[in-house]
Amino acid sequence: MSGKSAVFKPVETGIAGVTDIEITKGLNAGDEIVIGSYKALRTLKPEASVKVDNSAPKKPDDEKS
């Protein structure tokens, strides 16, 4: 990300699971990344405006309220 816009960078990946992928090269400390559903990420365009949400992920108990 650059500001509030998505910027695509080449990265190298390591271990991959069903929902997670390890990034081994291509990111620097402090870089912000875009996360989301497969559909959202596949349709994301370069320089697209993105919403920054640095709140902690909700725990399963929090979602019941």
N, CA, C and O atoms as a Tripos MOL2 file, in Angstrom:
@<TRIPOS>MOLECULE
protein
  260   259    65     0     0
PROTEIN
NO_CHARGES

@<TRIPOS>ATOM
      1 N           0.8370   -1.1730    0.0000 N.3       1 MET1
      2 CA          0.0000    0.0000    0.0000 C.3       1 MET1
      3 C           0.8790    1.2310    0.0000 C.2       1 MET1
      4 O           1.9780    1.2400    0.5550 O.2       1 MET1
      5 N           0.3790    2.2440   -0.6210 N.am      2 SER2
      6 CA          1.0270    3.5400   -0.6130 C.3       2 SER2
      7 C          -0.0450    4.5500   -0.2420 C.2       2 SER2
      8 O          -0.9250    4.8540   -1.0470 O.2       2 SER2
      9 N           0.0290    5.0720    0.9850 N.am      3 GLY3
     10 CA         -1.0510    5.9320    1.4510 C.3       3 GLY3
     11 C          -2.2960    5.1010    1.6400 C.2       3 GLY3
     12 O          -2.3110    4.1790    2.4560 O.2       3 GLY3
     13 N          -3.3350    5.4110    0.9040 N.am      4 LYS4
     14 CA         -4.5760    4.6340    0.9670 C.3       4 LYS4
     15 C          -4.8710    3.9740   -0.3770 C.2       4 LYS4
     16 O          -6.0270    3.7090   -0.7050 O.2       4 LYS4
     17 N          -3.8180    3.7100   -1.1500 N.am      5 SER5
     18 CA         -3.9780    3.0720   -2.4560 C.3       5 SER5
     19 C          -3.2230    1.7520   -2.5000 C.2       5 SER5
     20 O          -2.1540    1.6110   -1.9060 O.2       5 SER5
     21 N          -3.7940    0.7900   -3.2100 N.am      6 ALA6
     22 CA         -3.1640   -0.5220   -3.3620 C.3       6 ALA6
     23 C          -2.0400   -0.4490   -4.3830 C.2       6 ALA6
     24 O          -2.2170    0.0890   -5.4760 O.2       6 ALA6
     25 N          -0.8850   -0.9930   -4.0230 N.am      7 VAL7
     26 CA          0.2700   -1.0620   -4.9190 C.3       7 VAL7
     27 C           0.7230   -2.5190   -4.9550 C.2       7 VAL7
     28 O           0.9790   -3.1140   -3.9090 O.2       7 VAL7
     29 N           0.8210   -3.0890   -6.1390 N.am      8 PHE8
     30 CA          1.2420   -4.4770   -6.2810 C.3       8 PHE8
     31 C           2.7580   -4.5600   -6.2920 C.2       8 PHE8
     32 O           3.4160   -3.8070   -7.0100 O.2       8 PHE8
     33 N           3.3250   -5.4830   -5.4910 N.am      9 LYS9
     34 CA          4.7680   -5.7120   -5.4260 C.3       9 LYS9
     35 C           5.0260   -7.1890   -5.6270 C.2       9 LYS9
     36 O           4.2870   -8.0160   -5.0930 O.2       9 LYS9
     37 N           6.0620   -7.5510   -6.3880 N.am     10 PRO10
     38 CA          6.4060   -8.9710   -6.5050 C.3      10 PRO10
     39 C           6.9750   -9.4760   -5.1770 C.2      10 PRO10
     40 O           7.7770   -8.7920   -4.5410 O.2      10 PRO10
     41 N           6.5630  -10.6530   -4.7690 N.am     11 VAL11
     42 CA          7.0520  -11.2750   -3.5360 C.3      11 VAL11
     43 C           7.3800  -12.7370   -3.8070 C.2      11 VAL11
     44 O           6.9290  -13.3180   -4.7950 O.2      11 VAL11
     45 N           8.1750  -13.3210   -2.9110 N.am     12 GLU12
     46 CA          8.4410  -14.7560   -2.9600 C.3      12 GLU12
     47 C           7.6880  -15.3840   -1.8030 C.2      12 GLU12
     48 O           7.6360  -14.8320   -0.7040 O.2      12 GLU12
     49 N           7.1060  -16.5470   -2.0650 N.am     13 THR13
     50 CA          6.3140  -17.2120   -1.0350 C.3      13 THR13
     51 C           6.9820  -18.4820   -0.5600 C.2      13 THR13
     52 O           7.8050  -19.0820   -1.2510 O.2      13 THR13
     53 N           6.5970  -18.8750    0.6510 N.am     14 GLY14
     54 CA          7.1190  -20.1070    1.2420 C.3      14 GLY14
     55 C           5.9750  -21.0710    1.4740 C.2      14 GLY14
     56 O           5.2790  -21.4650    0.5380 O.2      14 GLY14
     57 N           5.7880  -21.4420    2.7150 N.am     15 ILE15
     58 CA          4.7580  -22.4090    3.0930 C.3      15 ILE15
     59 C           3.3770  -21.8260    2.8220 C.2      15 ILE15
     60 O           3.1210  -20.6600    3.1240 O.2      15 ILE15
     61 N           2.4820  -22.6400    2.2500 N.am     16 ALA16
     62 CA          1.1160  -22.2100    1.9830 C.3      16 ALA16
     63 C           0.1430  -23.2170    2.5570 C.2      16 ALA16
     64 O           0.3440  -24.4270    2.4560 O.2      16 ALA16
     65 N          -0.9160  -22.6980    3.1620 N.am     17 GLY17
     66 CA         -1.9800  -23.5390    3.6870 C.3      17 GLY17
     67 C          -3.2720  -23.2190    2.9630 C.2      17 GLY17
     68 O          -3.2610  -22.5830    1.9090 O.2      17 GLY17
     69 N          -4.3650  -23.6520    3.5180 N.am     18 VAL18
     70 CA         -5.6690  -23.4220    2.8990 C.3      18 VAL18
     71 C          -6.0070  -21.9300    2.8620 C.2      18 VAL18
     72 O          -6.5430  -21.4390    1.8680 O.2      18 VAL18
     73 N          -5.6940  -21.2090    3.9430 N.am     19 THR19
     74 CA         -6.0740  -19.7930    4.0150 C.3      19 THR19
     75 C          -4.9000  -18.8460    4.1950 C.2      19 THR19
     76 O          -5.0950  -17.6300    4.2070 O.2      19 THR19
     77 N          -3.6880  -19.3640    4.3370 N.am     20 ASP20
     78 CA         -2.5300  -18.5110    4.6200 C.3      20 ASP20
     79 C          -1.3780  -18.8310    3.6790 C.2      20 ASP20
     80 O          -1.2220  -19.9630    3.2230 O.2      20 ASP20
     81 N          -0.5680  -17.8020    3.3960 N.am     21 ILE21
     82 CA          0.6320  -17.9660    2.5780 C.3      21 ILE21
     83 C           1.7640  -17.2080    3.2540 C.2      21 ILE21
     84 O           1.6050  -16.0440    3.6190 O.2      21 ILE21
     85 N           2.9000  -17.8630    3.4200 N.am     22 GLU22
     86 CA          4.0760  -17.2230    4.0100 C.3      22 GLU22
     87 C           4.7790  -16.4010    2.9340 C.2      22 GLU22
     88 O           5.0370  -16.9050    1.8410 O.2      22 GLU22
     89 N           5.0890  -15.1410    3.2330 N.am     23 ILE23
     90 CA          5.8700  -14.2840    2.3370 C.3      23 ILE23
     91 C           7.3000  -14.3030    2.8500 C.2      23 ILE23
     92 O           7.5550  -13.9050    3.9870 O.2      23 ILE23
     93 N           8.2430  -14.7640    2.0220 N.am     24 THR24
     94 CA          9.6270  -14.8880    2.4570 C.3      24 THR24
     95 C          10.5110  -13.7350    1.9840 C.2      24 THR24
     96 O          11.5160  -13.4290    2.6270 O.2      24 THR24
     97 N          10.1600  -13.1020    0.8880 N.am     25 LYS25
     98 CA         10.9430  -11.9720    0.3660 C.3      25 LYS25
     99 C          10.0210  -11.0000   -0.3460 C.2      25 LYS25
    100 O           8.9760  -11.3840   -0.8700 O.2      25 LYS25
    101 N          10.4220   -9.7340   -0.3590 N.am     26 GLY26
    102 CA          9.6810   -8.7280   -1.1140 C.3      26 GLY26
    103 C           8.9740   -7.6960   -0.2630 C.2      26 GLY26
    104 O           8.4910   -6.6900   -0.7830 O.2      26 GLY26
    105 N           8.9050   -7.9310    1.0540 N.am     27 LEU27
    106 CA          8.2990   -6.9580    1.9560 C.3      27 LEU27
    107 C           9.3530   -6.4430    2.9220 C.2      27 LEU27
    108 O          10.3150   -7.1410    3.2420 O.2      27 LEU27
    109 N           9.1630   -5.2210    3.3780 N.am     28 ASN28
    110 CA         10.0600   -4.6150    4.3500 C.3      28 ASN28
    111 C           9.3150   -4.4310    5.6640 C.2      28 ASN28
    112 O           8.0870   -4.3600    5.6890 O.2      28 ASN28
    113 N          10.0730   -4.3540    6.7570 N.am     29 ALA29
    114 CA          9.4630   -4.0900    8.0670 C.3      29 ALA29
    115 C           8.6430   -2.8120    7.9740 C.2      29 ALA29
    116 O           9.1090   -1.8050    7.4420 O.2      29 ALA29
    117 N           7.4270   -2.8550    8.4900 N.am     30 GLY30
    118 CA          6.5610   -1.6780    8.4720 C.3      30 GLY30
    119 C           5.6630   -1.5720    7.2560 C.2      30 GLY30
    120 O           4.7530   -0.7430    7.2410 O.2      30 GLY30
    121 N           5.8950   -2.3990    6.2190 N.am     31 ASP31
    122 CA          5.0140   -2.3790    5.0480 C.3      31 ASP31
    123 C           3.5990   -2.7810    5.4730 C.2      31 ASP31
    124 O           3.4320   -3.6740    6.3040 O.2      31 ASP31
    125 N           2.6060   -2.1400    4.9200 N.am     32 GLU32
    126 CA          1.2200   -2.5180    5.1610 C.3      32 GLU32
    127 C           0.7700   -3.3880    3.9980 C.2      32 GLU32
    128 O           1.1480   -3.1520    2.8500 O.2      32 GLU32
    129 N          -0.0340   -4.3890    4.3000 N.am     33 ILE33
    130 CA         -0.5240   -5.2830    3.2610 C.3      33 ILE33
    131 C          -2.0410   -5.2510    3.2140 C.2      33 ILE33
    132 O          -2.7010   -4.9040    4.1930 O.2      33 ILE33
    133 N          -2.5760   -5.6140    2.0750 N.am     34 VAL34
    134 CA         -4.0280   -5.6910    1.8940 C.3      34 VAL34
    135 C          -4.4400   -7.1390    2.0940 C.2      34 VAL34
    136 O          -3.8500   -8.0460    1.5050 O.2      34 VAL34
    137 N          -5.4590   -7.3570    2.9300 N.am     35 ILE35
    138 CA         -5.9870   -8.7020    3.1320 C.3      35 ILE35
    139 C          -7.4770   -8.6860    2.8230 C.2      35 ILE35
    140 O          -8.1250   -7.6420    2.8940 O.2      35 ILE35
    141 N          -8.0000   -9.8260    2.4890 N.am     36 GLY36
    142 CA         -9.4280   -9.9120    2.2130 C.3      36 GLY36
    143 C          -9.7780  -11.2530    1.6260 C.2      36 GLY36
    144 O          -8.9430  -12.1550    1.5430 O.2      36 GLY36
    145 N         -11.0200  -11.3720    1.2210 N.am     37 SER37
    146 CA        -11.4720  -12.6190    0.6160 C.3      37 SER37
    147 C         -10.8010  -12.8040   -0.7440 C.2      37 SER37
    148 O         -10.2970  -11.8510   -1.3390 O.2      37 SER37
    149 N         -10.8040  -14.0380   -1.2190 N.am     38 TYR38
    150 CA        -10.2250  -14.3420   -2.5300 C.3      38 TYR38
    151 C         -10.8680  -13.4690   -3.6100 C.2      38 TYR38
    152 O         -10.1740  -12.8990   -4.4520 O.2      38 TYR38
    153 N         -12.1900  -13.3720   -3.5800 N.am     39 LYS39
    154 CA        -12.9060  -12.5950   -4.5880 C.3      39 LYS39
    155 C         -12.4980  -11.1200   -4.5530 C.2      39 LYS39
    156 O         -12.2800  -10.5070   -5.5980 O.2      39 LYS39
    157 N         -12.3980  -10.5600   -3.3530 N.am     40 ALA40
    158 CA        -12.0240   -9.1430   -3.2250 C.3      40 ALA40
    159 C         -10.6130   -8.9000   -3.7420 C.2      40 ALA40
    160 O         -10.3690   -7.9140   -4.4370 O.2      40 ALA40
    161 N          -9.6860   -9.7860   -3.4120 N.am     41 LEU41
    162 CA         -8.3010   -9.5990   -3.8410 C.3      41 LEU41
    163 C          -8.1350   -9.8220   -5.3400 C.2      41 LEU41
    164 O          -7.3300   -9.1370   -5.9710 O.2      41 LEU41
    165 N          -8.8690  -10.7520   -5.9180 N.am     42 ARG42
    166 CA         -8.7730  -11.0240   -7.3550 C.3      42 ARG42
    167 C          -9.2970   -9.8650   -8.1900 C.2      42 ARG42
    168 O          -8.8690   -9.6880   -9.3310 O.2      42 ARG42
    169 N         -10.2150   -9.0730   -7.6470 N.am     43 THR43
    170 CA        -10.7970   -7.9660   -8.4040 C.3      43 THR43
    171 C         -10.1520   -6.6270   -8.0650 C.2      43 THR43
    172 O         -10.5280   -5.6000   -8.6300 O.2      43 THR43
    173 N          -9.1820   -6.6270   -7.1440 N.am     44 LEU44
    174 CA         -8.4990   -5.3940   -6.7520 C.3      44 LEU44
    175 C          -7.6240   -4.8890   -7.9000 C.2      44 LEU44
    176 O          -6.8390   -5.6520   -8.4630 O.2      44 LEU44
    177 N          -7.7520   -3.6390   -8.2380 N.am     45 LYS45
    178 CA         -6.9870   -3.0380   -9.3230 C.3      45 LYS45
    179 C          -5.8290   -2.2150   -8.7630 C.2      45 LYS45
    180 O          -5.9380   -1.6890   -7.6560 O.2      45 LYS45
    181 N          -4.7120   -2.0880   -9.5080 N.am     46 PRO46
    182 CA         -3.6020   -1.2380   -9.0590 C.3      46 PRO46
    183 C          -4.0800    0.1870   -8.8080 C.2      46 PRO46
    184 O          -4.8810    0.7350   -9.5660 O.2      46 PRO46
    185 N          -3.5730    0.7690   -7.7350 N.am     47 GLU47
    186 CA         -3.8970    2.1400   -7.3170 C.3      47 GLU47
    187 C          -5.3350    2.2950   -6.8360 C.2      47 GLU47
    188 O          -5.8060    3.4200   -6.6660 O.2      47 GLU47
    189 N          -6.0440    1.1810   -6.6100 N.am     48 ALA48
    190 CA         -7.4140    1.2590   -6.0890 C.3      48 ALA48
    191 C          -7.3740    1.8220   -4.6800 C.2      48 ALA48
    192 O          -6.4490    1.5450   -3.9160 O.2      48 ALA48
    193 N          -8.3700    2.6050   -4.3450 N.am     49 SER49
    194 CA         -8.4980    3.1580   -3.0040 C.3      49 SER49
    195 C          -8.8970    2.0320   -2.0530 C.2      49 SER49
    196 O          -9.7880    1.2400   -2.3610 O.2      49 SER49
    197 N          -8.2350    1.9630   -0.8920 N.am     50 VAL50
    198 CA         -8.5430    0.9360    0.0950 C.3      50 VAL50
    199 C          -8.7920    1.5780    1.4520 C.2      50 VAL50
    200 O          -8.2770    2.6580    1.7390 O.2      50 VAL50
    201 N          -9.5830    0.9110    2.2840 N.am     51 LYS51
    202 CA         -9.8810    1.3810    3.6300 C.3      51 LYS51
    203 C          -8.8690    0.7620    4.5870 C.2      51 LYS51
    204 O          -8.6790   -0.4540    4.5820 O.2      51 LYS51
    205 N          -8.2230    1.5790    5.4020 N.am     52 VAL52
    206 CA         -7.2640    1.0880    6.3870 C.3      52 VAL52
    207 C          -8.0110    0.8090    7.6840 C.2      52 VAL52
    208 O          -8.6710    1.6940    8.2290 O.2      52 VAL52
    209 N          -7.9070   -0.4260    8.1780 N.am     53 ASP53
    210 CA         -8.5550   -0.8360    9.4210 C.3      53 ASP53
    211 C          -7.5180   -1.5570   10.2610 C.2      53 ASP53
    212 O          -7.2330   -2.7320   10.0310 O.2      53 ASP53
    213 N          -6.9550   -0.8560   11.2310 N.am     54 ASN54
    214 CA         -5.9150   -1.4370   12.0840 C.3      54 ASN54
    215 C          -6.4760   -1.9690   13.4000 C.2      54 ASN54
    216 O          -5.7180   -2.2050   14.3400 O.2      54 ASN54
    217 N          -7.7820   -2.1600   13.4790 N.am     55 SER55
    218 CA         -8.3630   -2.7030   14.7100 C.3      55 SER55
    219 C          -7.9960   -4.1770   14.8430 C.2      55 SER55
    220 O          -7.7440   -4.8650   13.8540 O.2      55 SER55
    221 N          -7.9720   -4.6430   16.0870 N.am     56 ALA56
    222 CA         -7.6460   -6.0450   16.3450 C.3      56 ALA56
    223 C          -8.7600   -6.9310   15.8100 C.2      56 ALA56
    224 O          -9.9330   -6.5680   15.8940 O.2      56 ALA56
    225 N          -8.4050   -8.0890   15.2600 N.am     57 PRO57
    226 CA         -9.4400   -9.0170   14.7830 C.3      57 PRO57
    227 C         -10.3560   -9.4160   15.9270 C.2      57 PRO57
    228 O          -9.9180   -9.5460   17.0700 O.2      57 PRO57
    229 N         -11.6300   -9.6100   15.6120 N.am     58 LYS58
    230 CA        -12.5910  -10.0170   16.6350 C.3      58 LYS58
    231 C         -12.3800  -11.4760   16.9880 C.2      58 LYS58
    232 O         -12.0760  -12.3000   16.1250 O.2      58 LYS58
    233 N         -12.5450  -11.7860   18.2620 N.am     59 LYS59
    234 CA        -12.4850  -13.1580   18.7360 C.3      59 LYS59
    235 C         -13.8620  -13.7840   18.5370 C.2      59 LYS59
    236 O         -14.8580  -13.0620   18.5140 O.2      59 LYS59
    237 N         -13.9450  -15.0920   18.3960 N.am     60 PRO60
    238 CA        -15.2530  -15.7430   18.2010 C.3      60 PRO60
    239 C         -16.2690  -15.3480   19.2700 C.2      60 PRO60
    240 O         -17.4520  -15.2180   18.9550 O.2      60 PRO60
    241 N         -15.8510  -15.1510   20.5300 N.am     61 ASP61
    242 CA        -16.7730  -14.7550   21.5990 C.3      61 ASP61
    243 C         -17.3320  -13.3590   21.3610 C.2      61 ASP61
    244 O         -18.4800  -13.0910   21.7170 O.2      61 ASP61
    245 N         -16.5330  -12.4470   20.7550 N.am     62 ASP62
    246 CA        -16.9550  -11.0690   20.5020 C.3      62 ASP62
    247 C         -18.0450  -10.9990   19.4460 C.2      62 ASP62
    248 O         -18.8830  -10.0980   19.4830 O.2      62 ASP62
    249 N         -18.0470  -11.9380   18.5030 N.am     63 GLU63
    250 CA        -18.9960  -11.8880   17.3920 C.3      63 GLU63
    251 C         -20.4050  -12.2830   17.8140 C.2      63 GLU63
    252 O         -21.3620  -11.9730   17.1040 O.2      63 GLU63
    253 N         -20.5590  -12.9650   18.9600 N.am     64 LYS64
    254 CA        -21.8800  -13.3870   19.4260 C.3      64 LYS64
    255 C         -22.6840  -12.2370   19.9900 C.2      64 LYS64
    256 O         -23.9100  -12.3260   20.0580 O.2      64 LYS64
    257 N         -22.0290  -11.1520   20.3980 N.am     65 SER65
    258 CA        -22.7150  -10.0210   21.0220 C.3      65 SER65
    259 C         -23.5540   -9.2550   20.0250 C.2      65 SER65
    260 O         -24.1990   -8.2710   20.3880 O.2      65 SER65
@<TRIPOS>BOND
     1     1     2 1
     2     2     3 1
     3     3     4 2
     4     3     5 am
     5     5     6 1
     6     6     7 1
     7     7     8 2
     8     7     9 am
     9     9    10 1
    10    10    11 1
    11    11    12 2
    12    11    13 am
    13    13    14 1
    14    14    15 1
    15    15    16 2
    16    15    17 am
    17    17    18 1
    18    18    19 1
    19    19    20 2
    20    19    21 am
    21    21    22 1
    22    22    23 1
    23    23    24 2
    24    23    25 am
    25    25    26 1
    26    26    27 1
    27    27    28 2
    28    27    29 am
    29    29    30 1
    30    30    31 1
    31    31    32 2
    32    31    33 am
    33    33    34 1
    34    34    35 1
    35    35    36 2
    36    35    37 am
    37    37    38 1
    38    38    39 1
    39    39    40 2
    40    39    41 am
    41    41    42 1
    42    42    43 1
    43    43    44 2
    44    43    45 am
    45    45    46 1
    46    46    47 1
    47    47    48 2
    48    47    49 am
    49    49    50 1
    50    50    51 1
    51    51    52 2
    52    51    53 am
    53    53    54 1
    54    54    55 1
    55    55    56 2
    56    55    57 am
    57    57    58 1
    58    58    59 1
    59    59    60 2
    60    59    61 am
    61    61    62 1
    62    62    63 1
    63    63    64 2
    64    63    65 am
    65    65    66 1
    66    66    67 1
    67    67    68 2
    68    67    69 am
    69    69    70 1
    70    70    71 1
    71    71    72 2
    72    71    73 am
    73    73    74 1
    74    74    75 1
    75    75    76 2
    76    75    77 am
    77    77    78 1
    78    78    79 1
    79    79    80 2
    80    79    81 am
    81    81    82 1
    82    82    83 1
    83    83    84 2
    84    83    85 am
    85    85    86 1
    86    86    87 1
    87    87    88 2
    88    87    89 am
    89    89    90 1
    90    90    91 1
    91    91    92 2
    92    91    93 am
    93    93    94 1
    94    94    95 1
    95    95    96 2
    96    95    97 am
    97    97    98 1
    98    98    99 1
    99    99   100 2
   100    99   101 am
   101   101   102 1
   102   102   103 1
   103   103   104 2
   104   103   105 am
   105   105   106 1
   106   106   107 1
   107   107   108 2
   108   107   109 am
   109   109   110 1
   110   110   111 1
   111   111   112 2
   112   111   113 am
   113   113   114 1
   114   114   115 1
   115   115   116 2
   116   115   117 am
   117   117   118 1
   118   118   119 1
   119   119   120 2
   120   119   121 am
   121   121   122 1
   122   122   123 1
   123   123   124 2
   124   123   125 am
   125   125   126 1
   126   126   127 1
   127   127   128 2
   128   127   129 am
   129   129   130 1
   130   130   131 1
   131   131   132 2
   132   131   133 am
   133   133   134 1
   134   134   135 1
   135   135   136 2
   136   135   137 am
   137   137   138 1
   138   138   139 1
   139   139   140 2
   140   139   141 am
   141   141   142 1
   142   142   143 1
   143   143   144 2
   144   143   145 am
   145   145   146 1
   146   146   147 1
   147   147   148 2
   148   147   149 am
   149   149   150 1
   150   150   151 1
   151   151   152 2
   152   151   153 am
   153   153   154 1
   154   154   155 1
   155   155   156 2
   156   155   157 am
   157   157   158 1
   158   158   159 1
   159   159   160 2
   160   159   161 am
   161   161   162 1
   162   162   163 1
   163   163   164 2
   164   163   165 am
   165   165   166 1
   166   166   167 1
   167   167   168 2
   168   167   169 am
   169   169   170 1
   170   170   171 1
   171   171   172 2
   172   171   173 am
   173   173   174 1
   174   174   175 1
   175   175   176 2
   176   175   177 am
   177   177   178 1
   178   178   179 1
   179   179   180 2
   180   179   181 am
   181   181   182 1
   182   182   183 1
   183   183   184 2
   184   183   185 am
   185   185   186 1
   186   186   187 1
   187   187   188 2
   188   187   189 am
   189   189   190 1
   190   190   191 1
   191   191   192 2
   192   191   193 am
   193   193   194 1
   194   194   195 1
   195   195   196 2
   196   195   197 am
   197   197   198 1
   198   198   199 1
   199   199   200 2
   200   199   201 am
   201   201   202 1
   202   202   203 1
   203   203   204 2
   204   203   205 am
   205   205   206 1
   206   206   207 1
   207   207   208 2
   208   207   209 am
   209   209   210 1
   210   210   211 1
   211   211   212 2
   212   211   213 am
   213   213   214 1
   214   214   215 1
   215   215   216 2
   216   215   217 am
   217   217   218 1
   218   218   219 1
   219   219   220 2
   220   219   221 am
   221   221   222 1
   222   222   223 1
   223   223   224 2
   224   223   225 am
   225   225   226 1
   226   226   227 1
   227   227   228 2
   228   227   229 am
   229   229   230 1
   230   230   231 1
   231   231   232 2
   232   231   233 am
   233   233   234 1
   234   234   235 1
   235   235   236 2
   236   235   237 am
   237   237   238 1
   238   238   239 1
   239   239   240 2
   240   239   241 am
   241   241   242 1
   242   242   243 1
   243   243   244 2
   244   243   245 am
   245   245   246 1
   246   246   247 1
   247   247   248 2
   248   247   249 am
   249   249   250 1
   250   250   251 1
   251   251   252 2
   252   251   253 am
   253   253   254 1
   254   254   255 1
   255   255   256 2
   256   255   257 am
   257   257   258 1
   258   258   259 1
   259   259   260 2
@<TRIPOS>SUBSTRUCTURE
     1 MET1         2 RESIDUE 1 A MET
     2 SER2         6 RESIDUE 1 A SER
     3 GLY3        10 RESIDUE 1 A GLY
     4 LYS4        14 RESIDUE 1 A LYS
     5 SER5        18 RESIDUE 1 A SER
     6 ALA6        22 RESIDUE 1 A ALA
     7 VAL7        26 RESIDUE 1 A VAL
     8 PHE8        30 RESIDUE 1 A PHE
     9 LYS9        34 RESIDUE 1 A LYS
    10 PRO10       38 RESIDUE 1 A PRO
    11 VAL11       42 RESIDUE 1 A VAL
    12 GLU12       46 RESIDUE 1 A GLU
    13 THR13       50 RESIDUE 1 A THR
    14 GLY14       54 RESIDUE 1 A GLY
    15 ILE15       58 RESIDUE 1 A ILE
    16 ALA16       62 RESIDUE 1 A ALA
    17 GLY17       66 RESIDUE 1 A GLY
    18 VAL18       70 RESIDUE 1 A VAL
    19 THR19       74 RESIDUE 1 A THR
    20 ASP20       78 RESIDUE 1 A ASP
    21 ILE21       82 RESIDUE 1 A ILE
    22 GLU22       86 RESIDUE 1 A GLU
    23 ILE23       90 RESIDUE 1 A ILE
    24 THR24       94 RESIDUE 1 A THR
    25 LYS25       98 RESIDUE 1 A LYS
    26 GLY26      102 RESIDUE 1 A GLY
    27 LEU27      106 RESIDUE 1 A LEU
    28 ASN28      110 RESIDUE 1 A ASN
    29 ALA29      114 RESIDUE 1 A ALA
    30 GLY30      118 RESIDUE 1 A GLY
    31 ASP31      122 RESIDUE 1 A ASP
    32 GLU32      126 RESIDUE 1 A GLU
    33 ILE33      130 RESIDUE 1 A ILE
    34 VAL34      134 RESIDUE 1 A VAL
    35 ILE35      138 RESIDUE 1 A ILE
    36 GLY36      142 RESIDUE 1 A GLY
    37 SER37      146 RESIDUE 1 A SER
    38 TYR38      150 RESIDUE 1 A TYR
    39 LYS39      154 RESIDUE 1 A LYS
    40 ALA40      158 RESIDUE 1 A ALA
    41 LEU41      162 RESIDUE 1 A LEU
    42 ARG42      166 RESIDUE 1 A ARG
    43 THR43      170 RESIDUE 1 A THR
    44 LEU44      174 RESIDUE 1 A LEU
    45 LYS45      178 RESIDUE 1 A LYS
    46 PRO46      182 RESIDUE 1 A PRO
    47 GLU47      186 RESIDUE 1 A GLU
    48 ALA48      190 RESIDUE 1 A ALA
    49 SER49      194 RESIDUE 1 A SER
    50 VAL50      198 RESIDUE 1 A VAL
    51 LYS51      202 RESIDUE 1 A LYS
    52 VAL52      206 RESIDUE 1 A VAL
    53 ASP53      210 RESIDUE 1 A ASP
    54 ASN54      214 RESIDUE 1 A ASN
    55 SER55      218 RESIDUE 1 A SER
    56 ALA56      222 RESIDUE 1 A ALA
    57 PRO57      226 RESIDUE 1 A PRO
    58 LYS58      230 RESIDUE 1 A LYS
    59 LYS59      234 RESIDUE 1 A LYS
    60 PRO60      238 RESIDUE 1 A PRO
    61 ASP61      242 RESIDUE 1 A ASP
    62 ASP62      246 RESIDUE 1 A ASP
    63 GLU63      250 RESIDUE 1 A GLU
    64 LYS64      254 RESIDUE 1 A LYS
    65 SER65      258 RESIDUE 1 A SER
